[in-house]
Amino acid sequence: MKKISERLKSPVVIAQIITILGSLVVAIMPEISEPVDKIVYALTIIVNVFAGLNNPTDRENF
């Protein structure tokens, strides 16, 4: 549990959670305009790339 709480402190992990929630909102609310959908989609891709490269257990290295 301690490792999970340490990882949740990473800004990259927090950003990934926010974009996942944004994607969920867009999926649930189809009346949201198309530009908002595109922005959330693009941000989700960018954050997921950083999240995949990030090592939240090592603050000295990315």
N, C-alpha and C positions, 0 to 999 in steps of 0.2 A: 504494500500500500504506500510506503514511503517513496518508492521509485516513481509511482504514478503521480503522487502529489508534487514531486520535484519536476517531472516532465510538464505538468500543467502550469508551472511557473514560466515556462519558455514563451516569449512573445510570438514565436513562429507557431507553436501549438495553439495558443489562444487565437491567433489570426485564422488558423485552419478551422477551428471550431466555429468561429463567427461566419466564415464563408460557407461552411456546411449548413449552418442554420439559415443563412440567406438563401441558399439553393433550395432548402426545404420550403421556405416561405414562397418562393417563386413557383415551386411545383404545386403547392397547395392553393395558391391564389392566381389562377390563370388570367384574371382580369388585369394584373399588373402589366403595365405597358412593356412593349418589346425592348426598348432601350435598357430598362432596368434589368430585365432578364439577361441581356447580353453583357452588361457590366458585371453582374454577379457571377456569371459563367466565366468571364475572363479573369476576374480576381480569384476565383476558386482554382483555376488552372495555375496561376502564378504562385499562389500560396502553397498549393500541393507540391509544386516543384521544390520550393524552399523547404517544406516540411520533410520531403523525402531525402533531401541532402543534409538537413540539420541533425545534429546529435545533441539533444537537450540535456544529456547527462554530462557533457563536457563543455563548460562555459568558456574555456580558453580557445577552443577550435569551433569552427562552424559545423 
